[in-house]
Amino acid sequence: MVYFLSDVERKMLLRSLLPLARESGVSEDVRGWNWHQGGLKPYYRDVLIPMYSVVSSYCPTHRDVYVNRVEGVQGRVTEPLALGVAVHRAVSTVITSFLEGRKLDFDRWYEDALRERNVRRRFEGVKRKTRLVWDYVYLQCESRLAERISLQPYSSRRDSLATAIPFLVEHKLTGELLGLSGLLSIDCYDYLHGIVFDLKVSDEERVEYRLAPTGYAMVLESVYEVPVDIGCVVYVKFRGGKLHVSRDLFFISTELRSWWMEERDQRLEMVAQRRDPGMPRICPRDCIYLHHCRGIEPGVEGDLYVSEAGG
């Protein structure tokens, strides 16, 4: 399943990452529970932004944050956005319903999940890809539960589930102590192994994607005051009509936390001061704000090359 580690990844966790976390440690200055002091304390206390505004790396100048948070512009629905939303909802729905002992019908769920008719009509491929994820996650849940029951036959179903599928999915908590929204939602938190997962529907693996689980780990520390040292970016890809899942498991180091703090402070300052960073020289073709910044709809072929000076 997307959040189950492979045998090799478990070895890496036990023999490499956890020993590294114990030996190297994390500076107290960047632990979430020290939100009230030092550089971790938000400078702009009257401004709160969502996590995606902090970790977004889609626009080279981060003008997407300005357009959304300052000008209040809503992005256009693109196929990558529709697919990302559908996959996230499918994964969380399957796990939640499985833990609750319910089995949902995919077709009926999909109609409800993407109610906007023109989205379903324009992006027919989204449903097929989402179905691959839906079936994969459900089969993995069944397999893990069966394995756990076979090892502990006298355990109740509830107890077996708690250890076979130790996940809090779409876990809601507030990030206000760190200058973030009060309505954050973590893709997945493995409470037995202390791992924060962030799901990405992307063919491109980037080190910047580690910032989201890093930020969520610090939020968890600020709220619950327990250390969270391991993060994981889960990449969901579709190649040749098949589903491919890979994971980037990493130690949430002092350096990563400091990087996240720098990004947070930059975005908070931009929003608080209502400072337009300007348009980049190159705009991604699927940017959901192209209609606002360039006056064209997203999804055109190729990137948009403007000028060497930008704007």
Buried (B, 14 or more C-beta within 10 A) or exposed (E): BBBBBEEEBEEBBEEEBBEBBEEEEBEEBBBBBBBEEEBBEBEBEEBBBBBBBBBBEBBBBBBBBBBBBBEEBEBBBBBBBBBBBBBBBBBBBBBBBBBEEEEBEBEEBBEEBBEEEEBBEBBEEBBEBBBBBBBBBBEBBEEBBEEBBEEEEEBEEEEBBBBBBBBBBBBEBBBBBBBBBEEBBBBBBBEEBBBBBBBBBBEEEEEEBBBBBBBBBBBBBBBEEEBBBBBBBBBBBBEEEEBEBEBBBBBBBBEBBBBBBEBBBBBBEBBBEEEEBEBBBEBBBBBBBBBBBBEEEBBEEEEBEBEEEEE
